[in-house]
C-alpha cells in the first residue's frame, strides 16, 4: 500500500514544468467553500433575539476568537481578528475535511504551511508599523544594543520555520497513522483515529492562530486593553 507523504505528490495534470497537484486543487476548493459559506451565513444577519443556527455558530466563533486574542495579546482584538480569524478558519476547515473520502488536507503540504507562516512573518512588521510607526518599530531591533540585531532577525526567521514545520508535521503524521491503521485493521481503529484527528485538527488550528497572535502582539509595547 502506497502512502503519500504529501498532497504535493498527487498530480492531476502536468505539462513540462507546470503541474496541478492535490495541494492546489484542494486549497482552491476550500477557498471557494469558505467564500460561498461566508456569503450564505452573512447575507441575512439579524440583530433579533431569534437567530439562525448558522448566525449563532458564527457569533460563537467570533466571540471566542476575540476573547482568545485579547487574553493572549492584552490588546484590542478587533485589529487582529480578520487576519487571525482567517488563519484559524482556513486551517480548521482544511483539517476537518479530512473525513471526506479522497480528500488530502493542504495543511499536510509543507508548501501550504510555509505560505501560512510567511503570511504571519510579514504580518508582524505590518501590524507593528501600523501601531508604532516605522521608526519606533525599527528601533526595537536595536534595543538594548545594536549588537543584537542579527539575533532578532534569526529569531524571526526561525520562528517562521517552526510555525510551518510544526503544522505540517502534525497534520502529515495524523494522516499517515490513519492510513497505516486502515491497512492493519480497516474497521475499528481508523474510526477512532478519525475522531481524534478531528479534535487534533482544531487544536492545530488553534495553536497556529495563538502563536500568530503572540508574534504579532509582541511588536507592540502599547497597553491598549480591550477598547
Secondary structure, 3 states (H helix, E strand, C coil): CCCCCCHHHCEEEEECCEEEEHHHHHHHHHHHHHHHHHHHHHCCCCCCCCCCHHHHHHHHHHHHHHHHHHHHHCCCCHHHHHHHHHHHHHHHHHHHHHHCCCCCCHHHCHHHHHHHHHHHHHHHHHHHHHHHCHHHHHHHHHCCCHHHHHHHHHHHHHHHHHHHHHHHHHHHHHHHHHHHHHHHCCCHHHHHHHHHHHHHHHHHHHHHHHHHHHHHHCCCCCCCCCC
